[in-house]
Structures are given as structure tokens and as C-alpha cells.
């Protein structure tokens, strides 16, 4: 019987498994999907900068502090994984260019620029000429009035999610982790305040403790553990183009959409933000929208080849923070879910923090902000307060922003 059974084989589950195995525990991972079908495989792999807070500056939120710690761990893990597996996960500072297509969007970027400066990030404001100097491939869009300015974050990073997941999987296996594929957990059996096993199509599996890390599917299973968490699935569709040679150096962000250049000439175009339930299919309308977006910035791209399209489900949290910790009704139950758009970035910190709890070590960071039993923000109760009442990283806030951008006339001019 393994010391720990992890329900979910995505980035969070595999990261926890690697950390626990590195501490000497026997670990079993139950995964319902192939790795390439997980939300993290489908992610773009953009890591915003995580600057050191300025003394006397604004207070840093628990979420930002956790991401900053996870970011430092990623740099360490990247080197370790390369040594262990020979796989380079592509973690590198490429810089991020954030541009605006209209006057209202430009004002929003100015507010973001000031906020980044207050956080202590390196951030440079650019007019149209400065944007083109950074990325000459945007000359056409700027010349047509489609780019009015923006800012540069030179410390924005990217990672190659498929490579990182493959490295994690190999590292886990090298450390003795048992990964059980195509295993759908149907129920969690609880008796007298302990989990006695999980029911799968092949029978009941038992372990010393259990960790629920099933992404968007965690909410339903959590009810068996006495938890009322929300991991609302939000679909993101992505398009991958292959170019004869790469024409961008940096990640380009226009609102919630982005272009991520890869060294091998591929260009990732994303992403939609859709409340579509558990539907992981792509749609012609969304892919066409992404094509219009990339052509509006880079022109016709006659030699580009549409190589692949896919969709992933981000597990959204109602208050913008993940759920990490022990389940209150079960002494041997833990949960790590609801990371939404930050799952890949926060995966390392989640693994170390949860491993601390499982092994009864003093937590490396204060876990209280991520307590699975914490009171949650009530969207319905705050619906009359306007968008400002929503936590900024919550699902509701991002869906509202996506809807506003879709109706933004200044953005429609570009498209």
C-alpha cells in the first residue's frame, strides 16, 4: 500500500508526487487522462515577472507572494529536471510586450504599468515607435493605427509545458512513483473521519493518505470529503502555427490574447476564455478568431502552416486563490486544486507546501490564505457592487474582462 495516493496526473499531481517521492514516500498517481489532455499540457507557459517587493511599497497579496516563491522554485526545479532526465523544459526569460489597440485599452495599460512599477518590476513604457523598435514584425499593425503603445516587461518568462510535463513524469518514475493511467476515480470512501479508499473501474485502491489534485474535476469529488470548493472549468482554445523562421523575440500580449514565439519557429496563438462546462473540443469560430488576431498583428503570413489546435480546461477559483491543504473532515485527506490561470506557475510551490503538510513539517510559507475550508467570496451576494467587488484573479473577474474586450470598439478596429 503506498504512503500517498494522488488523484490527478496533471502538473499539480505530478509535481506533488515528485516532491513526496524525493522525501522518501511511496506514491501512486491515478490519472484519468493522458498527460497531453491535461490543462497544463494545453497551457501557453507564460510566467509574468515576480519582483522582490519594495520596502515601504504596497502590500503583496498572498497569491502574489506564493507565485513569487513558486517562481524561484521553478528555476531550481528546471536545473534539477535537466540533470535527472536530460530534458530542457525551456524555462527562459524572453520578455513580454503588452500593447494596446485603442484609447481605452491604452489607459488600462498605463494603470498596469504603474502597478508593475509599484511592485518593483522592471517595466518600460513605450510609444508606437518604441513598440516597433522592440518587435519590428509589428511595423505593419502599428503603421495602420492598430497599436497605440504599450509597455515592456523584460523579465517575463516562458516555459514549454509539454517538455516540463514529460520531465516531471520521467523524474517521478525514476523516484519510484507508480503512475496508473486511464483510471477514473468514481468516488472517495470515507468512514469515521478517514478516507478508506477510492473507487475506480478496476476496484478500490487504498493508501496511507490521499491528495485530490484533479483540476476542474476536483469540485465534485471534494464533496465526499466535506468540502464545498469551486473548480469551475473555463475552456481556453489555442492555435499553433509553424513559421519558416521565427519573427518575434518576445511574448506579445493584447488584452487577454497573446502570441508566444518558440525557438523552433512555432508560434502559439491564444487564448479564448469560455464558460463551456467540461467540453474540451475546439470550435471553428474560436480558431478563426485567433487567426484574425494573429494576422491583425503580423500581417498575412503566407508561409505559415496551421499545425495544431487544442483546448484545455482551467480549474477556476471563485476568489482567485487555489485550495491547498488538509481536508477538515478527513485526517488523511488533502487537496490541491483551483489554480485557474496560474497552475503551471504555482505548481512547484504547491508541491512543496503540500508535501510539508503531509510529512508534518513546518510549512515553508503560511498556508492559511489557501485553506480549503476558508470562507469563499459570494458572487451572487456581491453582484450589485459592480466588477470592482470581484477578486481580480477570480473566474468572474476574468469572464467580465473577456466580455468587455470582445465588445471593445477600439479593439474591433484592429480586427
C-alpha positions in Angstrom: 0.0 0.0 0.0 1.5 3.4 -1.0 2.1 6.1 1.6 0.1 8.6 -0.6 -2.4 8.2 -3.5 -2.7 11.3 -5.7 -5.9 11.7 -7.7 -4.9 13.6 -10.8 -1.9 13.3 -13.1 -1.6 16.8 -14.4 1.1 19.4 -13.5 -0.1 19.7 -9.9 -0.4 16.0 -9.2 2.9 15.1 -10.8 4.7 17.9 -9.0 3.4 16.8 -5.6 4.3 13.2 -6.5 7.9 14.2 -7.3 8.3 16.2 -4.1 6.9 13.5 -1.9 9.0 10.7 -3.5 12.0 12.9 -3.1 11.3 12.9 0.6 11.2 9.1 0.7 7.4 8.4 0.5 5.9 5.8 -1.8 3.5 7.4 -4.1 0.8 6.3 -6.5 -0.8 8.7 -9.1 -4.2 7.9 -10.6 -4.8 9.8 -13.8 -7.9 9.8 -15.9 -6.4 11.4 -18.9 -3.2 11.1 -20.9 -0.7 13.9 -20.0 -1.3 15.7 -23.2 -5.0 16.0 -22.4 -4.4 17.9 -19.1 -4.9 21.6 -18.7 -1.2 22.2 -18.1 -0.1 20.5 -21.4 -2.5 22.8 -23.2 -1.2 25.9 -21.4 0.9 28.6 -23.1 3.5 28.6 -20.4 3.8 32.4 -19.8 5.3 33.3 -16.4 4.8 37.0 -15.5 7.6 38.6 -13.5 7.6 38.2 -9.7 9.7 41.1 -8.4 11.0 41.5 -4.9 8.6 43.8 -3.0 9.8 47.4 -2.5 10.4 48.3 1.2 7.6 50.7 2.1 5.7 49.8 -1.1 2.2 48.4 -1.4 1.4 45.2 0.5 1.9 42.0 -1.5 -1.1 39.7 -1.7 -0.9 36.1 -0.5 -1.3 34.9 -4.1 1.4 37.1 -5.5 3.8 36.1 -2.7 3.1 32.4 -3.3 3.6 32.8 -7.1 7.0 34.6 -6.4 8.1 31.7 -4.2 7.0 29.2 -6.8 8.8 31.1 -9.5 12.1 30.8 -7.5 11.4 27.1 -7.1 10.9 26.7 -10.9 14.4 27.9 -11.6 15.7 25.3 -9.2 13.5 22.5 -10.5 14.3 23.3 -14.1 18.0 22.6 -13.4 17.2 19.5 -11.4 15.0 18.1 -14.0 17.6 18.7 -16.7 20.1 16.8 -14.6 17.8 14.0 -13.8 16.1 13.5 -17.2 18.2 15.3 -19.8 15.0 17.2 -20.8 15.3 21.0 -21.1 11.9 22.4 -20.2 12.6 25.7 -22.0 12.3 27.9 -18.9 13.8 31.2 -20.1 13.4 35.0 -19.7 12.2 36.2 -23.1 10.4 39.4 -22.1 6.8 40.3 -22.6 5.4 43.2 -24.7 1.9 44.4 -23.8 0.3 46.5 -26.4 -3.0 48.4 -26.8 -5.1 48.8 -29.9 -7.4 51.6 -28.7 -7.5 54.6 -26.4 -9.4 52.8 -23.6 -7.1 49.9 -23.7 -4.1 52.2 -23.6 -5.3 53.8 -20.4 -5.7 50.3 -18.9 -2.2 49.6 -19.8 -1.0 52.8 -18.2 -2.6 51.7 -14.9 -1.0 48.3 -15.3 2.4 49.9 -16.0 2.2 52.0 -12.8 1.1 48.9 -10.8 4.1 46.9 -12.1 6.4 49.8 -11.1 4.9 49.9 -7.6 5.6 46.2 -7.3 9.2 46.8 -8.1 9.2 45.1 -11.6 11.4 46.4 -14.4 8.8 47.9 -16.7 9.3 50.4 -19.6 6.5 52.5 -21.1 6.7 52.6 -24.9 5.1 54.7 -27.6 4.3 53.2 -31.0 7.9 53.8 -32.2 9.3 52.0 -29.1 7.0 49.0 -29.7 8.2 48.7 -33.3 11.8 49.0 -32.2 11.3 46.1 -29.8 9.4 43.9 -32.3 9.9 45.0 -36.0 7.3 42.4 -37.0 4.6 44.7 -35.6 5.5 47.5 -38.0 2.5 46.9 -40.3 0.0 46.9 -37.4 1.5 50.0 -35.9 1.5 51.8 -39.3 -2.2 51.1 -39.7 -3.0 52.6 -36.3 -3.6 49.2 -34.8 -1.0 49.7 -32.0 -1.0 52.9 -30.0 1.6 52.0 -27.4 2.3 49.7 -24.5 4.9 48.5 -22.0 7.7 46.0 -21.9 8.3 43.6 -19.1 11.9 42.3 -19.8 11.7 39.7 -17.0 8.6 37.9 -18.3 9.4 34.2 -18.8 8.1 31.3 -20.8 8.3 27.5 -20.3 7.4 24.7 -22.7 4.6 22.8 -20.9 4.8 19.5 -22.8 8.5 19.3 -22.1 8.1 20.2 -18.5 5.4 17.6 -18.0 7.5 14.9 -19.7 10.4 15.8 -17.5 8.2 15.6 -14.4 6.8 12.2 -15.5 10.3 10.8 -16.0 11.6 12.2 -12.7 8.6 10.7 -10.9 9.2 7.3 -12.4 12.9 7.5 -11.6 12.0 8.2 -8.0 9.7 5.2 -7.8 6.3 6.8 -8.3 3.7 4.5 -9.8 1.6 6.3 -12.4 -1.6 4.5 -13.2 -3.1 5.7 -16.5 -6.7 5.9 -17.7 -8.0 5.4 -14.1 -11.2 7.4 -13.4 -11.9 7.8 -9.7 -15.6 7.4 -9.3 -15.9 8.0 -5.6 -14.0 8.5 -2.4 -14.9 6.2 0.5 -14.9 8.0 3.9 -15.6 6.4 7.3 -15.1 7.7 10.8 -13.1 10.8 9.6 -10.7 8.9 7.4 -10.5 8.1 3.7 -10.6 4.3 3.4 -10.1 4.1 -0.3 -11.0 5.4 -3.7 -13.3 3.5 -6.1 -12.1 3.0 -9.7 -13.3 0.8 -12.6 -10.7 -1.7 -11.6 -11.6 -1.8 -7.9 -10.8 0.1 -4.7 -7.4 1.5 -4.2 -6.0 2.2 -0.7 -3.2 4.3 0.7 -2.0 5.9 3.9 -3.2 9.4 2.8 -4.8 10.8 -0.3 -4.4 14.0 -2.2 -7.1 15.4 -4.5 -5.5 17.2 -7.5 -7.9 16.6 -10.3 -8.1 20.1 -11.7 -11.6 21.1 -12.8 -12.9 17.7 -11.8 -11.9 18.3 -8.1 -15.1 20.1 -7.1 -17.4 17.0 -7.4 -15.0 14.6 -5.7 -14.4 17.1 -2.9 -18.0 16.9 -1.7 -17.1 13.3 -0.4 -14.5 15.0 1.8 -16.9 17.5 3.3 -15.6 20.3 1.2 -17.5 22.9 -0.8 -14.8 24.2 -3.1 -15.3 25.6 -6.6 -13.1 24.5 -9.5 -15.2 25.8 -12.4 -13.9 24.6 -15.8 -13.0 27.5 -18.1 -12.1 26.5 -21.6 -9.1 28.0 -23.4 -8.6 27.3 -27.1 -5.1 27.6 -28.7 -3.8 27.6 -32.2 -0.2 26.6 -33.1 1.4 27.9 -36.3 4.7 26.8 -37.8 6.7 29.6 -39.5 9.7 29.2 -41.8 11.6 31.2 -39.2 10.7 32.9 -36.0 9.8 36.6 -36.5 9.2 37.5 -32.8 11.6 37.6 -29.8 9.1 38.3 -27.0 5.7 37.2 -25.9 3.1 39.7 -27.3 0.1 40.4 -25.2 -3.0 42.3 -26.5 -5.6 42.2 -23.7 -6.2 38.6 -22.8 -4.9 37.3 -26.1 -1.2 36.6 -26.8 1.4 35.3 -29.2 4.2 33.1 -27.8 7.2 32.6 -30.0 9.1 29.3 -29.7 12.8 28.9 -30.7 11.9 26.3 -33.3 9.8 28.7 -35.4 6.5 27.8 -33.9 4.1 30.5 -32.8 1.4 29.8 -30.2 -1.7 31.9 -30.6 -4.1 32.1 -27.6 -6.4 32.0 -26.0 -10.1 32.0 -25.5 -11.8 32.3 -22.1 -15.0 30.4 -22.2 -17.6 29.1 -19.7 -18.3 25.9 -21.7 -18.5 23.3 -18.9 -16.4 20.2 -19.4 -16.3 20.5 -23.2 -12.7 20.3 -24.4 -13.5 20.5 -28.1 -12.3 23.3 -30.3 -14.7 25.4 -32.4 -14.2 26.8 -35.9 -15.4 30.2 -34.7 -12.8 30.4 -32.0 -10.0 29.3 -34.2 -11.0 31.8 -36.9 -11.0 34.5 -34.2 -7.4 33.5 -33.2 -6.3 33.6 -36.9 -7.8 37.1 -37.3 -5.9 38.2 -34.2 -2.5 36.9 -35.3 -3.0 38.3 -38.9 -4.0 41.7 -37.4 -0.7 42.0 -35.7 1.7 40.2 -38.1 0.0 40.5 -41.5 -0.8 37.7 -43.9 2.0 35.2 -43.0 1.6 33.4 -46.4 4.1 30.7 -45.5 2.7 29.9 -42.1 1.3 26.4 -41.6 -1.6 25.7 -39.2 0.0 22.8 -37.3 -2.4 22.1 -34.4 -5.3 23.3 -32.4 -6.4 22.2 -28.9 -8.3 23.3 -25.8 -7.8 22.9 -22.1 -9.9 23.4 -19.0 -8.6 25.8 -16.4 -9.9 25.0 -12.9 -11.2 28.4 -11.8 -11.5 29.6 -8.2 -14.2 31.9 -7.0 -11.8 34.1 -5.1 -8.7 33.8 -7.3 -6.7 31.6 -4.9 -6.1 27.9 -5.1 -7.2 25.4 -2.4 -4.2 23.8 -0.8 -4.2 21.9 2.5 -5.8 19.3 4.6 -9.5 18.5 4.3 -11.3 19.3 7.6 -13.5 16.2 7.7 -10.7 13.6 6.9 -7.5 13.3 8.9 -5.7 11.7 5.9 -7.2 13.8 3.1 -5.5 16.7 1.3 -6.5 18.9 -1.7 -4.6 21.0 -4.2 -6.9 22.5 -6.8 -8.5 25.6 -8.2 -5.3 27.3 -9.6 -7.1 28.7 -12.7 -4.6 30.5 -14.9 -1.6 30.1 -12.5 -1.5 26.3 -12.2 1.8 25.9 -14.1 3.5 28.8 -12.4 2.3 27.8 -8.9 2.9 24.1 -9.3 6.3 24.0 -7.6 5.2 25.9 -4.6 2.0 23.9 -4.3 4.1 20.7 -4.3 6.5 21.8 -1.6 3.8 23.3 0.6 1.5 20.3 0.4 4.5 17.9 1.0 5.3 19.9 4.1 1.8 19.3 5.4 1.7 15.6 4.5 5.0 15.0 6.2 4.2 17.1 9.2 7.0 19.6 8.5 6.7 23.3 9.3 5.1 24.8 6.2 7.6 26.8 4.1 5.0 29.5 3.7 1.9 30.5 5.6 -0.9 28.2 4.1 -3.9 30.0 5.7 -4.8 32.0 2.6 -5.2 28.7 0.7 -7.1 26.8 3.3 -9.7 24.6 1.5 -12.2 25.3 4.2 -11.9 29.1 4.1 -15.0 31.3 3.6 -15.4 32.0 -0.1 -16.3 35.2 -1.9 -20.0 35.1 -2.7 -20.5 36.3 -6.3 -24.3 36.4 -6.0 -24.2 38.4 -2.8 -21.8 40.9 -4.4 -23.4 41.1 -7.8 -24.9 44.6 -7.1 -21.5 46.0 -6.2 -20.1 46.0 -9.7 -17.0 44.4 -11.1 -14.8 46.2 -8.6 -16.1 43.9 -5.9 -14.8 40.8 -7.6 -11.4 39.5 -6.6 -9.2 40.5 -9.5 -7.9 36.9 -10.2 -11.3 35.2 -9.9 -13.2 33.5 -12.7 -15.9 36.1 -12.6 -13.5 39.0 -13.0 -11.7 37.3 -16.0 -15.0 36.4 -17.7 -16.2 40.0 -17.3 -12.9 41.3 -18.7 -13.1 38.9 -21.7 -16.7 40.1 -22.4 -15.6 43.7 -22.2 -12.7 43.2 -24.5 -14.9 41.3 -27.0 -17.2 44.4 -27.2 -14.4 47.0 -27.2 -14.9 49.0 -30.3 -11.2 50.1 -30.3 -10.2 46.5 -30.5 -12.6 45.7 -33.2 -11.0 48.4 -35.4 -7.8 46.4 -35.3 -9.6 43.2 -36.3 
